[in-house]
């Protein structure tokens, strides 16, 4: 009977799901496992610069490919990754976190190994990760191990959450039947209860049949739980105006004639606010209603007719239907919705008016920049914006079709995007090497995770790295401490970064005026992602997108309230 | 009645303990707290480049000053620091981790704030940190808050462990009586039970009175729990030969005539091994018996007469005396030991023979380097060695008196030392600006935490940063995967680092031969810590100290054992 090792089995399973890059760092308890990566054709080990960056990279990769795998070593490695893993938990990102742990016999003897707390407790890190995991597993029995690995992958994928898997170093080379690989892992979501689903469909179609001004509002989980196609079909089938939240951005085609803009409660454009809040039916898909995603909870719908489609339940007005998940119910709805919309006369959608003027010799303002980028983006781009002015600014832009927007609006860990860009650009290499990956990161945030640019250089990736240099933590200055030195950073010579990291083919450019950016954007050579580029964009210190200024007023108030 | 704010109270308390630098990063839930730092004269905010580095820095600072304070923000900030905090837990380092958390009212409403998991659970991060903390506190009642802060500081200091303190943002500006500051925090360790202590003294002196070949073996906790003076006095009073473990290095004066060398079980120099293992009484102070500290548990004493002095108990042969802590019992012993040693004829101590030859034109070897540094070090130096070849190599060196060695032998998190160096060099600025801080870090480890060099530049610190460039993770290559690409790293132009980070007065030098180092060490200008320096030391790829080569043979075996 043909056999394979347990270590190789893990990577074969991931390969079956088109996961071809594994993120992480070597450590003595995972080295034997890493050997197995090289035994699977087409599989590569990213070899990140540190574990937090690796977790961010895995998160970025997963947002393009639906799942990612991170490998760390016991204690030191895994704990460094926790903030990144928690972000994947908060933001619904599928992530398998495999930790190489000491052999079962070392654990049984409670040896005071390095990378332990020195107290013989080998379960403490597992307990810590349990708080930010969909599920966890500890491999201690070879016969059960393949099924445990399958379960972990399934749970991470279906729930789009991190899963924590401990693999003791002595198991990696043990043999299991290769035939287990012949049955694919079942990744289909749990089927909806037919009666509950019928009731949902009946109620929703009844609401639709009576609505004259319904809207579709798309949020983060529509993308994360793989419902973009269903949402697209729903817009096409109904012609209802479609809006997105900041976290939902890129969840629908923003060049679609029925796309109405970005809804952020009171921080919305007035025409968008009016259009959404005057609707008589809201079809909300994949909502994740955090403060920054809702203009500090300032939604103000006129109607009580709200249908929320979620990954694990549906809610209609005040009634909850547990377990009725959106992908199946939306498909079902698509089959019948045509029968309930004959009365509907399409209402006009708000006009997009954030069109930038031609770049002048003026210094660059955030207001101009975020309007100008809309026409530079092109179909298929991956656009990554860091927490802070970039994440707020991007809300003013429009994406062409099939773009992916990545922004950690809920978790909001600064530095996230540099790691996420590495993950996204490695995914892009696998999907289509022409696909552009574009990062906007502040000079402050960049400093937290800068070394991951080195990994981008190692893999000869070709992202655009726009460093928005406003001389420190502008978002924090807006919240509190405009002149406080704790919001200052050491100024770096950012144009030296690619040289330090030994990039083979690179370009480092500084732009200070609108015209300088304009000329870059118009240059055909610059438009091809042929090399890695750093573009340092010089911005006034306290310049920020208007929606950010308003948001931080809310936040400051919340922080000091008794 | 004079009042102060709760936020200022915290920093006043730290100031009373000569803690003048606070480490961490700003985040919106801690900004109001950071304002208070500037209200205390002589207090400064380090402003680190990321939270993991900040935790490492706090650890390094604490190893010189006995305590350190780290401030992070809720969720994203605190989780990034966990690996560093866990290291402080494992290695007995006093650390107060203050987390700025959302206001009590936000928490009560379970708002879906950014930096949460989006599930309304505001206690999850507290629970996670609880696993790696001596104690924790959540401030929710103003009247109890000052006493809680005092308790946290006391527990961190007395136990030399991390303590986790949640401070909701709305409490920072509330007033408390300033008079509370007039009573100092009691930092004395719990007094030993007199009867138990008397019995210990009686038994130990009886063992001493019969021993003809006793030795003193000093480990990490002697330094961490502030017993260096007692150990020094014990050696002077008894003339017993004194040895240290790798983690205990710098715990005694290595130029003392009764210093015998470093004991690491079978990895010791043969003469040291013989001297320790043939003793008829071992007085062990502050032992922390991890694998890398003991040559994989290869201690092999001839005698059963072992006395272990610990920070919270004493053990004599097989009898444990809970609560009899070493500082008090050693002081007591010092008062009487003279009466029990009249019979003792000092035995010779092993000779130190690792004296390097004059540097030649040969490429640098680790063997030569670690012998050569002994005569370059000078009194008062702080010598920091990264996990890997540096931490093993330094064992071959001798320190002058009053040096402090920093090495994370038990926790062993790579990258630790770059952060720790920042902390140590800021402590050195406070203690004596002439004090030299010297780092030896591998090119691989450097990449994990490199941005903390920027903070060193910001504060115009003047450390020596020796980057041992052996083209990747040599320690991992020795353990497993000598030619595996997962042990490769992207090669950096390390001589560009200080330029990138905008150092104002700096020097970057590459050395490839013994002679080149020799000339540096002999240059009086180089010997003054007048500027920040990077010295890149080019080393053969698989060259390593002999004790490291032997250690990894043990470790590889442990990892694969079933």
Interface residues (C-beta under 8 A of the other chain):
Chain A: X25 X26 X27 X28 X29 X31 X32 X34 X35 X37 X38 X45 X47 X49 X50 X51 X52 X75 X76 X79 X80 X82 X83 X86 X87 X89 X90 X91 X102 X103 X104 X105 X106 X111 X112 X113 X114 X115 X116 X117 X118 X124 X127 X128 X131 X132 X169 X170 X173 X288 X289 X290 X291 X292 X297 X409 X410 X411 X412 X413 X414 X415 X447 X448 X449 X450 X451 X454 X455 X457 X458 X473 X476 X479 X480 X481 X484 X485 X486 X487 X488 X489 X490 X491 X492 X493 X496 X497 X499 X500 X501 X502 X555 X558 X559 X560 X561 X562
Chain B: X26 X27 X28 X29 X31 X32 X34 X35 X37 X38 X45 X47 X49 X50 X51 X52 X75 X76 X79 X80 X82 X83 X86 X87 X89 X90 X91 X102 X103 X104 X105 X106 X111 X112 X113 X114 X115 X116 X117 X118 X124 X127 X128 X131 X132 X169 X170 X173 X288 X289 X290 X291 X292 X297 X409 X410 X411 X412 X413 X414 X415 X447 X448 X449 X450 X451 X454 X455 X457 X458 X473 X476 X479 X480 X481 X484 X485 X486 X487 X488 X489 X490 X491 X492 X493 X496 X497 X499 X500 X501 X502 X555 X558 X559 X560 X561 X562
